């Protein structure tokens, strides 16, 4: 899937942080806001968004605070300054520049994982059409294409209704343990995590692509034939090869390339890309 940006005479710029706001937030938080807002816009332009629902979060460097979308804004309206900063107890630390607060469902899901997984500074949760299709029909995903290399091992979480209760955080954390960075939320959608928002986004791109391959190949209503499943040896070898190519900077080159496209179209991401 390629990024296709619609032409706009006056695109809403992503980096709308004024000099006075940068003094309040500092350089690190301001950069984090630009990165996360860029990820929201890319999620929209890839067609993974679901009206105003779903959530992407990013820890503010050096803190236990997370940035989350103001619930009520469309992903194509989210800017760096509009993001809401909350703590892991759900208290608003900084409401940003919009008139909206955050959604409790997003807080419960994301805080559960941010609390239990110190290796995941960034999380993405989407309801893409292919992702929901697989979440509703496939019990256990198997590696069946090259993109599978970048999502293994996949974890699973059962659907208990719309997530609103703090008590649900325990099971969610138990079902998403390291080293997994991709979670199939049954009857719900997809969730990925990463040390950076760039990694979380790249994992999601591959996760969604595998789900789309399941749908396109008809494997949502019949099992993947055994001869089409990649062997454990091939997966292990490929994971090592991918790690040697990208290492700890997983997804950064991809994300930077996409940010450059946004900048070329006038969206002014504020992303410090090459």
MIMI-345842 format. One line per 5 residues: number of its first residue (from 1); their letters; for each residue x, y, z of N, C-alpha, C, O. Coordinates in steps of 0.05 Angstrom, whole numbers, padded with zeros to 5 digits, m for minus. Layout:
BEGIN
NUM	a	X Y Z X Y Z X Y Z X Y Z; ...
% end
This chain:
BEGIN
1	xxxxx	00017 m00024 00000 00000 00000 00000 00018 00025 00000 00036 00027 00016; 00012 00044 m00018 00028 00068 m00020 00012 00092 m00009 m00013 00091 m00008; 00026 00112 m00001 00014 00136 00010 00004 00153 m00013 00019 00160 m00031; m00022 00161 m00013 m00033 00177 m00034 m00045 00202 m00020 m00066 00200 m00007; m00032 00225 m00023 m00042 00249 m00010 m00060 00265 m00028 m00053 00270 m00051
6	xxxxx	m00084 00272 m00018 m00102 00289 m00034 m00090 00317 m00037 m00077 00327 m00018; m00095 00330 m00059 m00085 00357 m00062 m00101 00376 m00045 m00126 00373 m00044; m00088 00395 m00032 m00102 00414 m00016 m00088 00441 m00019 m00064 00443 m00018; m00105 00462 m00023 m00093 00489 m00026 m00082 00499 00000 m00062 00513 00001; m00095 00492 00022 m00087 00502 00049 m00087 00479 00068 m00104 00477 00086
11	xxxxx	m00067 00461 00067 m00066 00438 00085 m00062 00447 00114 m00047 00466 00119; m00075 00434 00133 m00073 00441 00161 m00045 00431 00170 m00041 00407 00171; m00028 00449 00177 m00001 00441 00184 00000 00426 00211 m00016 00431 00229; 00018 00407 00212 00020 00389 00235 00035 00402 00258 00026 00402 00281; 00057 00415 00252 00073 00428 00272 00062 00457 00276 00070 00475 00262
16	xxxxx	00044 00460 00295 00032 00486 00300 00041 00496 00328 00028 00513 00340; 00064 00486 00337 00074 00494 00364 00087 00521 00362 00106 00525 00347; 00076 00540 00377 00087 00567 00377 00112 00568 00395 00118 00550 00410; 00127 00590 00393 00151 00593 00409 00144 00593 00439 00159 00584 00455; 00121 00605 00445 00113 00606 00474 00106 00578 00484 00112 00572 00507
21	xxxxx	00093 00562 00467 00086 00534 00476 00111 00517 00478 00114 00501 00495; 00131 00522 00460 00156 00507 00461 00171 00513 00487 00185 00495 00497; 00168 00537 00497 00181 00544 00522 00169 00528 00545 00182 00520 00564; 00142 00524 00543 00128 00509 00564 00135 00479 00562 00141 00466 00583; 00135 00468 00538 00138 00439 00534 00167 00430 00531 00174 00407 00537
26	xxxxx	00184 00448 00523 00212 00441 00518 00216 00427 00491 00196 00420 00478; 00241 00424 00484 00247 00412 00458 00238 00383 00455 00227 00376 00435; 00244 00367 00475 00237 00338 00473 00207 00333 00470 00199 00317 00453; 00192 00346 00487 00163 00342 00485 00152 00353 00459 00134 00341 00447; 00162 00376 00451 00153 00388 00426 00158 00369 00402 00141 00366 00385
31	xxxxx	00182 00357 00402 00189 00338 00381 00171 00314 00382 00163 00303 00361; 00166 00304 00406 00148 00281 00410 00120 00287 00399 00108 00270 00387; 00110 00311 00405 00084 00318 00395 00083 00319 00365 00064 00310 00353; 00104 00329 00352 00105 00330 00323 00105 00302 00311 00092 00296 00291; 00120 00284 00323 00122 00257 00314 00095 00243 00316 00086 00230 00297
36	xxxxx	00082 00245 00339 00057 00231 00343 00035 00243 00325 00019 00228 00313; 00034 00269 00322 00014 00281 00305 00018 00273 00276 m00001 00269 00261; 00044 00270 00268 00050 00261 00241 00040 00232 00237 00029 00225 00216; 00043 00215 00258 00033 00188 00256 00002 00187 00254 m00008 00170 00239; m00012 00205 00267 m00041 00206 00265 m00048 00213 00236 m00066 00201 00225
41	xxxxx	m00035 00233 00224 m00042 00241 00197 m00036 00218 00177 m00052 00213 00159; m00013 00204 00181 m00007 00182 00164 m00027 00160 00166 m00034 00147 00146; m00036 00155 00191 m00057 00134 00195 m00082 00141 00179 m00094 00123 00167; m00089 00166 00178 m00112 00175 00162 m00107 00171 00133 m00123 00160 00118; m00084 00180 00123 m00078 00179 00094 m00075 00150 00084 m00078 00145 00060
46	xxxxx	m00068 00132 00102 m00066 00104 00094 m00094 00090 00095 m00097 00067 00087; m00114 00105 00106 m00141 00094 00106 m00146 00075 00129 m00164 00058 00128; m00130 00077 00151 m00133 00059 00173 m00151 00070 00195 m00158 00056 00214; m00159 00096 00193 m00174 00108 00214 m00204 00100 00213 m00213 00089 00193; m00217 00104 00236 m00245 00096 00239 m00260 00119 00252 m00264 00120 00276
51	xxxxx	m00268 00138 00234 m00280 00163 00244 m00262 00176 00265 m00239 00183 00258; m00271 00180 00289 m00254 00192 00310 m00243 00172 00330 m00232 00179 00351; m00247 00146 00324 m00240 00125 00343 m00212 00113 00338 m00200 00119 00317; m00203 00096 00357 m00176 00086 00356 m00157 00106 00369 m00165 00129 00374; m00133 00097 00375 m00115 00114 00391 m00086 00108 00384 m00079 00085 00379
56	xxxxx	m00069 00129 00384 m00041 00127 00383 m00030 00142 00407 m00039 00164 00413; m00011 00130 00421 00001 00144 00444 00031 00143 00443 00043 00125 00431; 00043 00162 00456 00072 00164 00457 00080 00176 00484 00069 00196 00493; 00099 00163 00498 00109 00173 00523 00125 00199 00518 00141 00201 00499; 00122 00218 00536 00139 00242 00535 00166 00233 00547 00167 00223 00569
61	xxxxx	00187 00238 00532 00214 00228 00541 00221 00237 00569 00217 00260 00577; 00230 00217 00585 00239 00223 00612 00217 00226 00632 00222 00234 00655; 00192 00218 00625 00169 00220 00643 00152 00195 00641 00157 00178 00625; 00132 00194 00658 00111 00173 00657 00085 00185 00646 00064 00175 00652; 00087 00206 00631 00064 00219 00619 00062 00210 00590 00083 00204 00577
66	xxxxx	00038 00207 00580 00034 00199 00552 00017 00220 00537 00000 00234 00549; 00022 00222 00512 00007 00240 00494 m00014 00223 00480 m00008 00200 00471; m00039 00233 00478 m00061 00218 00466 m00078 00238 00450 m00078 00262 00455; m00094 00228 00432 m00111 00245 00415 m00134 00257 00431 m00145 00244 00449; m00141 00282 00425 m00165 00294 00437 m00189 00281 00424 m00193 00282 00400
71	xxxxx	m00206 00269 00440 m00229 00253 00430 m00251 00272 00420 m00264 00286 00435; m00254 00272 00394 m00273 00290 00381 m00261 00301 00355 m00275 00308 00337; m00234 00302 00354 m00221 00310 00330 m00217 00287 00311 m00209 00265 00320; m00221 00291 00285 m00214 00272 00265 m00184 00270 00263 m00170 00290 00269; m00173 00247 00255 m00144 00244 00253 m00132 00265 00234 m00109 00273 00238
76	xxxxx	m00147 00274 00214 m00137 00294 00196 m00138 00322 00207 m00129 00341 00194; m00149 00325 00232 m00149 00351 00245 m00129 00353 00267 m00124 00374 00278; m00117 00330 00274 m00098 00330 00297 m00072 00344 00290 m00060 00339 00270; m00064 00362 00308 m00039 00376 00306 m00021 00370 00330 m00031 00359 00350; 00004 00379 00329 00022 00374 00351 00012 00387 00377 00014 00375 00399
81	xxxxx	00001 00411 00375 m00007 00425 00400 m00033 00415 00411 m00039 00420 00434; m00049 00402 00395 m00076 00393 00404 m00075 00368 00421 m00095 00362 00434; m00053 00353 00420 m00051 00328 00435 m00054 00333 00465 m00044 00353 00476; m00067 00315 00478 m00072 00316 00507 m00050 00300 00522 m00044 00278 00514; m00040 00312 00543 m00019 00298 00559 m00032 00288 00585 m00044 00304 00600
86	xxxxx	m00031 00262 00590 m00042 00251 00614 m00021 00234 00629 m00001 00227 00617; m00027 00228 00654 m00009 00209 00668 m00022 00181 00667 m00044 00178 00656; m00009 00161 00678 m00018 00133 00675 m00042 00128 00694 m00053 00106 00693; m00049 00147 00710 m00073 00144 00726 m00097 00158 00713 m00119 00157 00724; m00093 00170 00690 m00115 00182 00675 m00120 00211 00682 m00141 00222 00675
91	xxxxx	m00101 00224 00696 m00104 00252 00702 m00093 00269 00679 m00072 00263 00668; m00108 00290 00673 m00098 00308 00651 m00076 00326 00663 m00080 00340 00682; m00053 00325 00650 m00031 00342 00657 m00031 00367 00641 m00024 00389 00651; m00038 00364 00615 m00039 00387 00597 m00060 00381 00576 m00057 00361 00561; m00081 00397 00574 m00103 00391 00556 m00097 00398 00527 m00114 00393 00509
96	xxxxx	m00074 00410 00522 m00068 00418 00494 m00085 00442 00486 m00097 00456 00503; m00086 00447 00460 m00099 00472 00451 m00127 00467 00440 m00140 00486 00431; m00138 00442 00441 m00165 00438 00432 m00184 00440 00455 m00176 00444 00478; m00210 00438 00448 m00231 00439 00469 m00240 00411 00477 m00261 00409 00491; m00226 00391 00469 m00234 00364 00474 m00215 00350 00495 m00192 00358 00497
101	xxxxx	m00226 00331 00509 m00210 00315 00527 m00204 00288 00514 m00207 00286 00489; m00194 00269 00529 m00187 00243 00518 m00210 00223 00523 m00227 00228 00540; m00210 00201 00508 m00230 00180 00512 m00221 00160 00532 m00197 00151 00532; m00238 00152 00550 m00231 00133 00572 m00222 00106 00561 m00203 00095 00571; m00235 00097 00540 m00227 00071 00528 m00198 00071 00520 m00183 00052 00525
106	xxxxx	m00190 00093 00507 m00162 00095 00498 m00143 00095 00522 m00122 00082 00522; m00151 00109 00543 m00134 00110 00567 m00131 00083 00580 m00109 00075 00586; m00153 00068 00583 m00152 00041 00596 m00134 00023 00580 m00116 00010 00591; m00138 00021 00554 m00122 00003 00537 m00092 00010 00538 m00075 m00006 00543; m00087 00035 00532 m00059 00044 00529 m00044 00045 00556 m00020 00038 00557
111	xxxxx	m00057 00055 00577 m00043 00056 00602 m00036 00028 00613 m00015 00024 00625; m00054 00009 00607 m00048 m00019 00616 m00022 m00029 00604 m00006 m00042 00618; m00018 m00022 00579 00007 m00032 00566 00031 m00015 00572 00053 m00025 00577; 00027 00011 00573 00050 00029 00581 00060 00022 00609 00084 00024 00614; 00041 00015 00627 00049 00008 00654 00065 m00019 00655 00084 m00021 00670
116	xxxxx	00056 m00038 00639 00067 m00065 00641 00091 m00070 00622 00106 m00089 00626; 00094 m00053 00601 00115 m00057 00581 00133 m00033 00579 00127 m00014 00564; 00154 m00032 00595 00172 m00009 00595 00187 m00007 00569 00199 00014 00563; 00187 m00029 00553 00201 m00028 00527 00185 m00015 00505 00196 m00009 00484; 00160 m00010 00510 00142 00002 00490 00135 00031 00497 00117 00035 00513
121	xxxxx	00149 00049 00485 00143 00078 00490 00121 00088 00473 00109 00109 00479; 00115 00074 00451 00094 00082 00432 00075 00059 00427 00083 00036 00424; 00049 00066 00424 00029 00046 00418 00010 00056 00397 00004 00080 00396; 00001 00038 00379 m00019 00045 00359 m00042 00024 00361 m00037 00000 00361; m00066 00034 00362 m00090 00016 00362 m00109 00026 00340 m00119 00049 00342
126	xxxxx	m00115 00010 00320 m00132 00018 00298 m00154 m00003 00293 m00153 m00026 00302; m00174 00006 00279 m00197 m00011 00270 m00198 m00011 00240 m00218 m00005 00228; m00176 m00018 00227 m00176 m00019 00197 m00194 m00041 00188 m00199 m00060 00202; m00205 m00038 00164 m00225 m00058 00154 m00213 m00086 00153 m00225 m00105 00161; m00189 m00088 00142 m00176 m00115 00140 m00169 m00125 00168 m00172 m00149 00173
131	xxxxx	m00161 m00107 00185 m00154 m00116 00213 m00178 m00126 00228 m00177 m00147 00241; m00200 m00112 00226 m00225 m00121 00239 m00235 m00147 00227 m00244 m00165 00241; m00232 m00150 00200 m00240 m00174 00187 m00225 m00198 00198 m00238 m00219 00203; m00199 m00196 00201 m00183 m00218 00211 m00189 m00222 00241 m00191 m00245 00250; m00193 m00200 00256 m00198 m00203 00285 m00225 m00217 00290 m00228 m00229 00311
136	xxxxx	m00243 m00216 00271 m00269 m00228 00274 m00270 m00257 00263 m00290 m00271 00268; m00249 m00266 00249 m00252 m00292 00235 m00228 m00311 00239 m00231 m00335 00234; m00206 m00301 00248 m00182 m00318 00250 m00175 m00323 00279 m00171 m00303 00294; m00173 m00348 00287 m00166 m00354 00315 m00137 m00349 00321 m00130 m00337 00341; m00120 m00358 00302 m00091 m00355 00306 m00078 m00350 00279 m00082 m00366 00260
141	xxxxx	m00063 m00329 00277 m00050 m00322 00252 m00025 m00339 00249 m00011 m00345 00268; m00019 m00346 00224 00006 m00361 00218 00022 m00344 00198 00011 m00329 00182; 00048 m00347 00199 00065 m00332 00180 00062 m00343 00152 00069 m00366 00146; 00051 m00326 00134 00046 m00336 00107 00055 m00317 00085 00050 m00322 00061; 00069 m00296 00092 00081 m00278 00072 00104 m00263 00084 00108 m00264 00109
146	xxxxx	00120 m00249 00068 00144 m00236 00078 00138 m00216 00100 00154 m00214 00119; 00116 m00202 00098 00109 m00182 00118 00105 m00195 00146 00108 m00182 00166; 00099 m00221 00146 00096 m00235 00172 00121 m00235 00189 00120 m00236 00213; 00144 m00233 00175 00169 m00232 00190 00170 m00210 00210 00182 m00213 00232; 00158 m00187 00204 00160 m00163 00220 00139 m00161 00242 00138 m00141 00256
151	xxxxx	00121 m00182 00244 00100 m00180 00264 00101 m00204 00284 00087 m00203 00304; 00118 m00223 00279 00119 m00246 00297 00136 m00239 00322 00156 m00225 00320; 00128 m00250 00345 00105 m00266 00351 00080 m00249 00356 00082 m00228 00369; 00057 m00258 00346 00032 m00243 00351 00018 m00253 00376 00018 m00277 00381; 00008 m00234 00392 m00007 m00241 00416 m00037 m00237 00411 m00045 m00226 00391
156	xxxxx	m00053 m00247 00430 m00083 m00247 00426 m00097 m00238 00452 m00088 m00246 00474; m00118 m00223 00448 m00134 m00215 00471 m00164 m00218 00464 m00172 m00207 00443; m00180 m00231 00481 m00208 m00236 00475 m00225 m00210 00478 m00217 m00192 00493; m00247 m00209 00465 m00265 m00186 00466 m00283 m00189 00490 m00296 m00210 00494; m00283 m00169 00508 m00300 m00169 00532 m00320 m00146 00531 m00331 m00138 00552
161	xxxxx	m00325 m00135 00508 m00342 m00112 00505 m00325 m00087 00503 m00300 m00088 00504; m00337 m00064 00501 m00322 m00038 00499 m00307 m00034 00525 m00318 m00036 00547; m00281 m00029 00522 m00263 m00028 00545 m00266 m00001 00559 m00261 00020 00549; m00276 m00003 00584 m00279 00022 00601 m00270 00018 00629 m00265 00038 00643; m00268 m00007 00639 m00263 m00013 00667 m00233 m00017 00672 m00219 m00031 00657
166	xxxxx	m00224 m00006 00695 m00196 m00009 00703 m00189 m00038 00707 m00166 m00046 00702; m00208 m00055 00715 m00203 m00083 00720 m00194 m00098 00695 m00181 m00119 00697; m00201 m00087 00672 m00194 m00101 00647 m00164 m00097 00640 m00154 m00111 00623; m00151 m00079 00654 m00123 m00074 00648 m00105 m00098 00655 m00085 m00103 00642; m00113 m00113 00675 m00097 m00136 00684 m00095 m00157 00662 m00073 m00166 00655
171	xxxxx	m00118 m00166 00652 m00119 m00186 00631 m00105 m00176 00606 m00091 m00192 00593; m00109 m00151 00599 m00096 m00140 00575 m00066 m00141 00577 m00052 m00149 00559; m00056 m00134 00600 m00027 m00135 00605 m00016 m00163 00604 00005 m00169 00593; m00031 m00182 00616 m00023 m00210 00616 m00023 m00222 00588 m00007 m00241 00583; m00039 m00212 00570 m00041 m00223 00543 m00022 m00211 00523 m00021 m00219 00500
176	xxxxx	m00007 m00191 00532 00012 m00177 00514 00039 m00175 00527 00047 m00154 00537; 00053 m00197 00527 00079 m00199 00541 00102 m00197 00521 00099 m00203 00497; 00125 m00187 00530 00149 m00187 00514 00156 m00215 00506 00153 m00234 00522; 00167 m00220 00482 00177 m00199 00463 00156 m00191 00442 00163 m00176 00423; 00131 m00199 00445 00111 m00193 00425 00107 m00162 00423 00106 m00148 00443
181	xxxxx	00104 m00153 00398 00098 m00124 00394 00073 m00120 00377 00067 m00098 00368; 00059 m00142 00372 00034 m00141 00356 00012 m00157 00371 00016 m00180 00378; m00010 m00144 00375 m00033 m00156 00390 m00058 m00156 00372 m00067 m00135 00363; m00069 m00180 00368 m00094 m00182 00354 m00116 m00182 00375 m00119 m00201 00390; m00132 m00160 00375 m00154 m00158 00394 m00178 m00169 00381 m00190 m00157 00363
186	xxxxx	m00186 m00193 00390 m00208 m00208 00377 m00233 m00192 00375 m00241 m00178 00394; m00246 m00194 00352 m00271 m00179 00346 m00269 m00149 00350 m00289 m00136 00354; m00245 m00139 00348 m00240 m00111 00355 m00222 m00097 00335 m00230 m00080 00320; m00196 m00104 00335 m00177 m00091 00317 m00149 m00099 00323 m00143 m00120 00333; m00130 m00081 00315 m00102 m00087 00316 m00088 m00067 00335 m00096 m00044 00338
191	xxxxx	m00067 m00077 00349 m00051 m00060 00366 m00021 m00067 00362 m00014 m00091 00362; m00005 m00047 00360 00024 m00051 00358 00039 m00033 00378 00028 m00012 00386; 00063 m00040 00384 00079 m00024 00402 00108 m00023 00392 00116 m00039 00376; 00122 m00003 00401 00150 00000 00393 00165 00017 00413 00153 00032 00429; 00191 00016 00412 00208 00034 00428 00204 00063 00419 00208 00081 00435
196	xxxxx	00197 00066 00394 00192 00092 00382 00165 00092 00367 00155 00070 00361; 00155 00115 00361 00130 00116 00345 00136 00106 00317 00118 00095 00303; 00161 00110 00307 00168 00100 00281 00166 00070 00280 00156 00059 00260; 00176 00057 00301 00174 00027 00301 00145 00018 00303 00137 00000 00288; 00130 00030 00321 00102 00022 00324 00087 00026 00298 00070 00009 00291
201	xxxxx	00093 00047 00283 00079 00052 00257 00088 00031 00237 00071 00020 00222; 00113 00025 00236 00123 00005 00216 00111 m00023 00223 00103 m00038 00205; 00110 m00030 00249 00097 m00055 00256 00068 m00056 00247 00058 m00076 00238; 00054 m00033 00251 00026 m00032 00243 00023 m00035 00213 00005 m00048 00203; 00041 m00022 00198 00039 m00024 00169 00041 m00054 00161 00026 m00063 00144
206	xxxxx	00060 m00068 00173 00063 m00096 00166 00040 m00113 00176 00032 m00132 00163; 00030 m00107 00200 00008 m00122 00212 m00017 m00119 00194 m00030 m00139 00188; m00023 m00094 00187 m00046 m00089 00170 m00043 m00103 00143 m00062 m00114 00132; m00018 m00102 00132 m00013 m00115 00106 m00017 m00145 00107 m00028 m00156 00088; m00008 m00157 00128 m00013 m00186 00131 m00043 m00192 00133 m00053 m00211 00121
211	xxxxx	m00058 m00175 00148 m00087 m00179 00150 m00100 m00176 00122 m00118 m00191 00115; m00090 m00156 00107 m00101 m00152 00080 m00095 m00176 00062 m00112 m00184 00046; m00071 m00188 00066 m00064 m00213 00051 m00083 m00236 00058 m00091 m00251 00041; m00090 m00238 00084 m00109 m00258 00093 m00136 m00254 00078 m00147 m00274 00068; m00145 m00230 00078 m00171 m00224 00065 m00169 m00230 00035 m00187 m00243 00024
216	xxxxx	m00148 m00220 00022 m00146 m00223 m00007 m00143 m00252 m00016 m00153 m00260 m00037; m00129 m00268 00001 m00125 m00296 m00006 m00148 m00314 00003 m00148 m00338 m00003; m00168 m00302 00016 m00191 m00318 00025 m00186 m00334 00050 m00201 m00353 00055; m00166 m00327 00066 m00159 m00342 00090 m00175 m00333 00114 m00168 m00342 00137; m00194 m00316 00111 m00211 m00309 00134 m00234 m00329 00137 m00247 m00330 00158
221	xxxxx	m00239 m00345 00116 m00260 m00365 00118 m00251 m00393 00112 m00267 m00412 00111; m00225 m00397 00109 m00213 m00423 00107 m00184 m00422 00117 m00171 m00401 00115; m00174 m00444 00127 m00147 m00444 00138 m00125 m00439 00117 m00129 m00446 00093; m00103 m00428 00125 m00080 m00426 00107 m00070 m00454 00101 m00064 m00468 00120; m00067 m00462 00076 m00056 m00489 00070 m00029 m00493 00083 m00012 m00474 00082
226	xxxxx	m00023 m00516 00094 00003 m00521 00107 00027 m00514 00090 00047 m00504 00100; 00025 m00519 00064 00048 m00514 00046 00053 m00484 00042 00074 m00477 00031; 00033 m00468 00049 00037 m00439 00046 00048 m00425 00072 00054 m00402 00071; 00049 m00441 00093 00059 m00429 00118 00090 m00429 00119 00102 m00450 00113; 00101 m00407 00126 00130 m00404 00127 00141 m00420 00151 00129 m00420 00172
231	xxxxx	00163 m00434 00146 00174 m00451 00168 00187 m00434 00190 00193 m00410 00185; 00190 m00445 00213 00202 m00431 00236 00230 m00423 00229 00240 m00402 00237; 00245 m00441 00214 00272 m00435 00207 00274 m00410 00189 00291 m00392 00192; 00255 m00408 00170 00255 m00385 00151 00248 m00360 00166 00260 m00339 00162; 00229 m00362 00184 00221 m00338 00200 00244 m00329 00217 00250 m00305 00218
236	xxxxx	00258 m00348 00231 00280 m00340 00249 00303 m00328 00233 00314 m00307 00241; 00309 m00340 00210 00331 m00329 00193 00323 m00301 00183 00340 m00283 00182; 00298 m00298 00175 00289 m00272 00164 00288 m00250 00185 00295 m00227 00179; 00280 m00257 00209 00279 m00238 00231 00307 m00228 00237 00311 m00204 00241; 00327 m00246 00237 00354 m00238 00242 00365 m00220 00220 00379 m00200 00225
241	xxxxx	00358 m00227 00195 00367 m00211 00172 00355 m00183 00173 00369 m00163 00168; 00329 m00182 00181 00316 m00155 00182 00328 m00139 00205 00332 m00114 00201; 00335 m00151 00227 00347 m00137 00250 00374 m00126 00242 00381 m00104 00251; 00389 m00141 00227 00416 m00132 00219 00414 m00108 00200 00433 m00092 00199; 00392 m00106 00185 00389 m00084 00166 00380 m00059 00180 00387 m00037 00173
246	xxxxx	00363 m00062 00201 00350 m00039 00213 00358 m00035 00242 00360 m00012 00252; 00363 m00057 00256 00371 m00055 00284 00352 m00040 00302 00328 m00043 00299; 00364 m00024 00320 00347 m00009 00339 00332 00014 00326 00316 00027 00340; 00338 00020 00301 00324 00042 00288 00301 00032 00270 00295 00044 00249; 00289 00010 00278 00268 m00003 00262 00246 00018 00254 00234 00031 00272
251	xxxxx	00241 00020 00229 00219 00036 00219 00226 00066 00215 00210 00080 00203; 00249 00074 00223 00255 00103 00222 00259 00113 00193 00250 00135 00187; 00272 00098 00176 00276 00106 00149 00249 00107 00134 00244 00126 00118; 00232 00088 00140 00205 00088 00127 00189 00112 00135 00177 00126 00119; 00189 00117 00162 00173 00140 00172 00184 00166 00162 00168 00184 00155
256	xxxxx	00210 00169 00161 00222 00194 00151 00215 00199 00122 00209 00221 00114; 00214 00177 00106 00206 00180 00078 00177 00190 00075 00171 00206 00058; 00160 00179 00092 00132 00187 00092 00129 00216 00102 00113 00231 00091; 00144 00223 00122 00143 00251 00132 00152 00271 00111 00141 00293 00109; 00172 00263 00095 00181 00280 00073 00159 00285 00053 00156 00307 00041
261	xxxxx	00143 00264 00048 00120 00267 00029 00100 00287 00040 00089 00304 00026; 00094 00285 00066 00076 00304 00079 00087 00333 00077 00072 00351 00071; 00113 00336 00082 00125 00362 00081 00124 00373 00053 00119 00397 00049; 00129 00356 00033 00128 00365 00005 00100 00375 m00003 00097 00392 m00020; 00080 00364 00011 00052 00371 00005 00043 00395 00022 00020 00403 00020
266	xxxxx	00061 00406 00038 00054 00430 00054 00044 00425 00082 00033 00444 00094; 00047 00401 00092 00035 00395 00119 00053 00403 00142 00045 00403 00165; 00078 00410 00136 00097 00420 00157 00097 00403 00182 00087 00411 00203; 00108 00379 00180 00108 00360 00202 00125 00368 00226 00118 00361 00249; 00146 00382 00221 00164 00388 00243 00182 00364 00250 00197 00364 00269
271	xxxx	00180 00343 00233 00195 00319 00238 00224 00323 00228 00228 00331 00205; 00243 00317 00245 00271 00321 00238 00282 00298 00222 00297 00282 00232; 00274 00297 00196 00282 00275 00179 00306 00284 00161 00310 00308 00157; 00321 00264 00151 00344 00271 00134 00335 00285 00109 00352 00292 00092
% end
